[in-house]
Amino acid sequence: MSMKRPAPELDPDANPASVARAIVLRQLTNSPKSRHQLEQKLVERHIPGEVSQAVLDRFEEVKLIDDAEFALLWVRSRSQYKSMARSALKRELAERGIAPELIEDALGQITQEAEDAGAEELVRKKLRSSVDLADRDEREKYTRRWVAMLARKGYNPSSAFTVVGKVIDQALADETP
């Protein structure tokens, strides 16, 4: 069981701006972050608000923090490698403090066809040769599982059922001689 440690207090002798820069650089070294995520980290470390704003503004000026670029990369990565639907990506970006207009711009790179193809690929990966889709009970059981999986990835239920039905129909058509 891991307990979250309380954030250390800011050393009264330390320069708050230097501490804030070090925190931000360390955070950006691990992975790209939104400005909001970095602000939260600075709040956790008890960096004064005016100092954190000045440091974050400077990092934005030199393009080390760019929410628009972060959103584009996030959407590209999560849609390509995790096959997540636009609604889930929109929610994740909003949780990371990305502005709604930047979210919409980033989501513009995903077409409905690409989203549907990603969902079909996910279901095909789960389809095993040992599954007897000709058996109605088996087909219904796996339909529920696959629709639930797609729902967790952010796909709406009607399109999830459509995709699963399409993949099952193709699998059944491939089985018949």
Number of C-alpha atoms within 10 A of each C-alpha: 3 4 5 6 6 8 12 9 10 15 10 7 6 9 11 18 17 12 18 27 18 12 17 24 14 11 15 15 10 8 7 19 20 19 23 15 17 22 20 13 18 23 15 13 17 17 20 14 12 10 18 24 17 13 19 21 14 14 17 14 11 9 11 16 21 16 23 17 15 20 28 18 14 19 26 19 13 15 22 14 10 12 23 24 26 25 13 19 22 20 13 16 21 15 11 18 15 21 13 12 10 18 24 14 12 23 21 13 13 15 11 12 9 15 18 18 14 20 25 20 15 19 24 15 8 12 16 10 8 6 11 13 21 12 9 10 11 13 16 12 11 20 20 15 15 22 24 16 17 25 19 13 19 19 23 16 13 10 15 24 19 14 24 23 16 14 18 20 13 11 16 13 10 9 10 6 4
